Amino acid sequence: MKHTTMLLKPLAGLLLAAALAVPAHAAPGGSERIRDLASVSGVRVNQLIGYGVVVGLDGSGDATNQVQFTGQSVQSLLSQFGVALPPGVTPQMRNVAAVMITAALPAFAQTGQQIDITVSSLGNARSLRGGTLLLTPLRGADSQIYAMAQGNLVIGGAGASAGNSKVSINHMLAGRIPGGATVERVVPNSALTSDVIHLELNQTDFSTARLVADAINRQVGGGEVATAMDGRVVQVRFPGTGSRVGFIAQLENIEVALAAPQAKVIVNARSGSVVMNQSVRLGAVAVAHGSLSVTVSSTPVISQPNALSGGQTVVAEKNDIRVQQDPGVLFNLPASADLADIVKSLNALGATAQDLIGILQAIKAAGALKAELEII
């Protein structure tokens, strides 16, 4: 007899992922440096991209009869060195692979500076291990060339194949070249040329913007140096004299005493993870939670014909489906302002992580969950 059982039962000792509550003597939201809360407007990286070829592969490159642009790229490359192939002939080279190169150009990068690049296979190559990227221009969003890339790939994976069997460890179709690109063009940056700078908060919050402005005015002095423009931007006026770089460095290290963060519960519906911060509050609520069990039983049945009847023995299956639902138990969850008590109360329900998602939604709808419920 075969049994296939689908259970939706309480799970003992449910682990609820949650942020640790802060001690009673600490500041409501702790303190952080401005450099961890905001960035200077205009000081940003620029994404670069390029198309090139990797050579020197051990027969693991693109199959040019299937990926024709690899052969065309090699033809174009050879023509630059005066090598002309007969018309209509596409080189068949399994040691070459077409790749895309990506890089991040840091702010204030200067000509001659080296940056890391990532190389990824574009065709049907089996591995880029041992390959060398040939000289490739890297372009920005404006189609201008900002760097030139070339070098030997570093691949973190390994693999082997024989016949129809193949074994691989990690990914072998993408790798990095540390310092593999040289900056050829400087991106203009006017962040330090104006009379003011704008600090952009990582998250929009009017309270945090006001606290950052107040902290700067206390530390720097000289009147209203900083002004909160909105919930995202704090404008700071440069001093009349002194180094602007030193002034920004001073701003970045100012400690800001933060208010308690917004109460929020994050639910990942795909993995069943539930995360909440220390600002979450729970009102008094009663929750009924039951369990459902579905059991499918399959029993083989043999039909034997009579002697000399000319029939055949037939094997069939008899399926039996049984649904059992246990009565729900009513739990009284007391009002709590402490995160540990909330976790303890929810664990008392004995629900699985997936069941807990529905319970939290119902508690929120009932008005007992004092937090924003966000499902990702």
C-alpha positions in Angstrom: 0.0 0.0 0.0 1.3 3.5 -0.9 0.5 6.5 1.1 0.8 10.1 -0.1 0.2 12.5 2.7 0.0 16.3 2.5 0.0 17.9 5.9 -0.7 21.5 6.9 -0.2 21.0 10.6 1.4 23.3 13.3 5.1 23.2 13.4 6.5 23.0 16.9 9.2 25.5 17.8 8.5 27.9 14.9 11.5 30.2 14.4 10.3 33.7 13.6 13.1 35.8 12.2 13.0 39.2 13.9 15.3 42.1 14.7 16.6 42.2 18.3 15.0 44.7 20.6 17.2 47.5 21.8 18.1 47.9 25.5 15.9 50.2 27.5 18.7 52.6 28.2 19.6 53.1 24.5 18.4 55.8 22.2 15.0 55.0 20.6 16.6 54.4 17.2 20.3 54.4 18.1 22.8 56.6 16.3 24.5 56.4 12.9 27.1 58.4 11.0 25.8 60.6 8.2 28.0 58.6 5.7 25.8 55.5 6.6 22.6 57.5 6.2 23.1 59.5 3.1 25.3 60.1 0.0 26.5 63.3 -1.7 24.3 64.2 -4.7 26.2 63.8 -7.9 28.9 61.5 -6.4 27.9 58.3 -8.1 29.3 55.4 -10.2 28.7 55.1 -13.9 27.9 51.8 -15.6 30.0 50.7 -18.6 29.5 47.9 -21.1 31.3 46.4 -24.0 31.3 43.5 -26.4 34.4 41.5 -27.1 35.9 38.0 -27.6 37.8 35.7 -25.3 40.5 33.5 -26.9 42.7 30.7 -25.6 39.9 28.3 -24.5 40.5 24.6 -24.5 37.9 23.7 -27.0 35.1 25.0 -24.8 34.2 28.1 -26.8 31.2 28.9 -29.0 30.0 26.5 -31.7 30.3 29.0 -34.6 27.8 27.0 -36.8 25.2 27.9 -34.2 26.5 31.2 -32.9 27.4 33.0 -36.1 28.3 36.4 -34.6 31.3 34.9 -32.9 32.8 34.0 -36.3 31.9 37.4 -37.7 33.6 39.1 -34.8 36.8 37.1 -35.4 36.7 38.0 -39.1 36.4 41.7 -38.2 39.2 41.4 -35.7 41.5 39.7 -38.2 40.8 42.2 -40.9 42.3 44.9 -38.6 45.6 43.1 -38.8 45.5 42.6 -42.6 44.2 39.0 -42.5 41.5 38.4 -45.1 39.5 35.2 -45.2 37.9 33.9 -48.5 34.4 35.2 -49.1 31.7 33.1 -47.5 34.1 31.3 -45.2 33.2 31.4 -41.5 36.1 30.4 -39.2 35.3 27.3 -37.0 37.2 28.0 -33.8 36.0 26.3 -30.6 38.8 28.2 -28.7 36.9 31.5 -29.0 33.8 32.8 -27.2 31.8 36.0 -27.6 31.4 37.8 -24.3 29.8 40.9 -22.7 32.0 43.0 -20.4 30.5 45.2 -17.6 32.2 47.5 -15.2 31.4 50.3 -12.7 33.3 53.6 -13.2 33.8 55.2 -9.8 33.2 58.8 -9.2 36.2 61.1 -9.7 38.1 58.3 -11.5 41.1 59.6 -13.3 42.8 58.7 -16.6 45.0 55.7 -16.2 43.2 54.3 -13.1 42.4 50.6 -13.3 39.0 49.2 -12.5 37.7 45.6 -12.1 35.5 44.1 -14.9 33.1 41.2 -15.2 33.1 39.0 -18.3 30.1 36.9 -19.2 29.5 34.5 -22.1 27.1 35.6 -24.8 27.0 32.5 -26.9 26.9 28.7 -26.2 30.4 28.3 -24.8 30.8 25.6 -22.2 33.4 27.3 -20.1 35.6 30.5 -20.1 38.2 29.0 -17.9 41.7 29.8 -19.0 40.6 32.4 -21.5 42.1 35.8 -22.3 39.9 38.8 -23.1 41.2 40.8 -26.1 41.3 44.6 -26.1 37.7 45.8 -25.8 36.4 49.4 -25.5 33.9 50.0 -22.7 31.2 52.6 -23.4 28.8 54.6 -21.2 25.2 55.5 -21.7 26.2 58.3 -24.0 28.0 55.7 -26.3 31.4 57.4 -25.5 34.4 55.2 -24.7 35.5 55.6 -21.1 37.8 52.6 -20.6 39.7 49.9 -22.4 39.6 46.3 -21.1 41.9 43.4 -21.6 43.4 40.6 -19.5 43.2 37.0 -18.3 40.0 35.8 -16.7 39.7 34.5 -13.2 37.0 31.8 -13.1 35.8 30.4 -9.7 34.3 27.2 -11.1 35.7 23.9 -12.4 34.3 21.1 -14.5 35.0 17.9 -16.5 33.1 15.9 -19.1 33.5 12.5 -20.7 31.0 11.0 -23.1 27.6 12.0 -22.0 28.6 12.7 -18.4 29.4 16.1 -17.1 30.4 17.5 -13.7 30.8 21.1 -12.9 31.4 23.1 -9.7 30.1 26.7 -9.5 29.6 28.8 -12.6 32.1 28.7 -15.4 30.5 31.1 -17.9 31.2 34.3 -16.1 34.4 35.6 -14.5 36.3 38.7 -13.4 39.5 40.4 -14.3 40.8 42.4 -11.3 42.1 45.7 -12.7 41.2 44.6 -16.1 40.2 48.0 -17.5 42.1 51.3 -17.8 40.2 54.5 -17.6 40.7 56.6 -20.7 38.1 59.4 -20.2 37.2 61.4 -17.1 33.6 61.9 -16.2 33.0 65.6 -15.3 31.7 66.1 -11.8 30.4 69.4 -10.5 29.5 68.2 -7.0 32.3 70.4 -5.4 32.0 73.4 -7.6 28.7 74.8 -6.3 28.2 76.8 -3.1 26.1 74.1 -1.6 26.0 70.3 -1.6 22.9 68.1 -1.3 22.9 65.0 1.0 20.5 62.4 -0.3 19.2 60.1 2.3 19.2 56.4 1.5 15.5 56.2 2.6 12.8 58.9 2.5 12.1 60.0 6.0 11.1 63.5 7.1 12.2 62.9 10.7 15.6 61.6 9.7 16.1 64.6 7.4 15.3 67.0 10.2 17.6 65.2 12.6 20.5 65.2 10.1 20.1 68.9 9.5 20.0 69.6 13.3 23.1 67.5 13.9 25.1 69.3 11.2 24.0 72.8 12.6 25.1 71.8 16.1 28.5 70.5 15.0 29.4 73.0 12.4 27.9 76.2 13.8 27.6 79.4 12.0 23.9 79.6 11.8 21.6 77.5 9.6 24.3 75.7 7.6 22.0 72.8 6.8 18.4 72.8 5.8 16.1 69.8 5.2 14.6 70.4 1.8 12.2 67.5 1.9 12.1 63.9 3.3 15.0 62.9 1.1 17.4 65.8 0.6 19.4 68.0 3.1 21.1 71.0 1.7 24.3 72.1 3.3 26.1 75.4 2.6 29.9 75.3 2.1 31.9 77.5 4.5 33.6 80.6 3.0 37.1 79.3 3.5 38.9 76.0 4.0 39.0 72.7 2.1 35.7 71.5 0.7 36.9 67.9 0.8 37.8 68.3 4.5 34.4 69.8 5.2 32.5 66.9 3.5 34.7 64.5 5.5 33.7 66.2 8.7 30.0 66.0 7.7 30.3 62.3 7.0 31.5 61.5 10.5 28.9 63.4 12.4 26.8 61.1 14.6 23.0 61.5 14.3 20.7 60.3 17.1 17.9 58.7 15.2 14.2 58.3 16.2 12.6 54.9 16.4 12.2 53.4 12.9 8.9 53.0 11.3 7.1 49.9 12.5 7.2 47.4 9.7 6.7 43.6 9.1 8.3 42.2 6.0 6.8 39.0 4.6 8.4 37.0 1.8 5.5 35.0 0.3 7.9 32.8 -1.7 10.1 31.6 1.1 7.8 32.1 4.0 10.3 34.3 5.8 8.8 36.9 8.3 11.0 39.8 9.6 9.9 42.6 11.9 11.7 45.4 13.6 11.7 46.6 17.2 9.0 49.3 16.6 6.3 46.7 16.0 3.4 46.7 18.5 0.7 44.2 19.0 -2.8 44.9 20.4 -4.9 42.4 22.3 -6.5 40.0 19.8 -7.9 36.4 19.8 -6.8 34.1 17.0 -8.3 30.7 16.1 -5.9 28.4 14.2 -6.6 24.8 13.1 -4.9 22.2 10.9 -5.8 20.4 7.8 -4.5 16.9 6.8 -5.1 15.3 3.4 -4.1 11.6 3.0 -4.2 9.8 -0.3 -3.9 6.0 -0.1 -3.3 3.7 -3.1 -3.9 -0.1 -2.8 -3.2 -2.5 -5.7 -6.1 -4.7 -6.7 -5.5 -7.9 -8.7 -8.3 -9.3 -10.9 -7.7 -13.1 -11.5 -9.9 -14.8 -14.3 -11.4 -18.3 -13.8 -9.5 -21.4 -15.0 -9.9 -22.1 -18.8 -11.9 -18.9 -19.3 -9.3 -17.4 -21.6 -9.1 -14.1 -19.6 -6.1 -12.2 -18.5 -4.9 -11.2 -15.1 -5.4 -7.4 -14.6 -3.7 -5.3 -11.9 -5.5 -2.1 -10.9 -5.3 0.4 -8.1 -7.9 1.5 -5.6 -7.4 5.1 -4.4 -8.8 6.3 -1.1 -8.7 10.1 -0.3 -9.3 11.2 3.2 -9.5 14.8 4.5 -9.3 15.5 8.2 -9.5 18.9 9.7 -8.7 19.3 13.4 -10.8 21.8 15.4 -9.2 25.2 15.6 -7.9 26.3 19.0 -8.7 29.9 20.1 -5.6 31.7 21.4 -5.7 35.0 23.2 -2.7 37.1 22.3 -2.2 39.9 24.9 -1.2 43.4 23.9 2.5 43.8 23.9 5.1 46.5 23.2 8.1 44.3 23.5 9.4 42.4 20.4 10.3 39.3 22.4 6.8 39.0 23.8 5.3 39.4 20.3 7.5 36.5 19.0 6.6 34.4 22.0 2.9 35.0 21.5 3.0 34.2 17.8 5.1 31.0 18.4 2.3 29.9 20.8 0.0 29.5 17.8 2.2 26.7 16.5 1.7 27.8 12.9 4.1 27.2 10.0 5.8 30.1 8.4 3.3 30.0 5.5 0.3 29.9 7.9 1.8 32.8 9.8 1.6 35.0 6.7 -2.2 34.6 6.6 -2.5 35.1 10.4 -0.5 38.4 10.3 -2.7 39.7 7.5 -5.8 38.9 9.5 -4.3 40.5 12.6 -3.5 43.6 10.5 -7.0 43.7 9.1 -8.4 43.5 12.6 -6.4 46.6 13.6 -4.3 44.8 16.2 -1.0 44.9 14.4 0.5 48.3 14.9 2.9 48.2 11.9 3.0 48.4 8.1 2.7 44.9 6.6 4.8 44.6 3.4 4.7 41.5 1.3 7.6 41.0 -1.1 
